[in-house]
């Protein structure tokens, strides 16, 4: 299987995707704790059960966890089709690859932010976030 080349965004292109990215990210941040709860419910229902046996409660929890996992996977696929990188269920963190001074960096957006206002080096991640400024825009050619 050939891997799809990474999409490189300008700041304007990345910001233009935010209405859709925001809706998908909202879904992911809502679905993920529900999935975790269903997995925990399954594990608790199976705790102490005989090998190979599954209670009705455990089966319901397993089916629910599977359905939620499928919904999460669909959301992640949608973000992948857009070309952005989902980074966190708790914070709703999304990165967008961009060019800056001849190298790839990540524009960084988190659920609740109106627009993309930060960037970081690929290896630095969220802890290395820096505020976008005029020098970034001119050096990035966006």
Secondary structure by P-SEA (a helix, b strand, c coil): cccccbbbbcaaaaaaaaaaaaaaaaaaaaaaaaaaaaaaaaaaaacccccccccaaaaaaaaaaaaaaaaaaaaaaaaaaacccccccccbbbbbbbbcccbbbbbcccccccccccccccccccccbbbbcaaaaaaacc
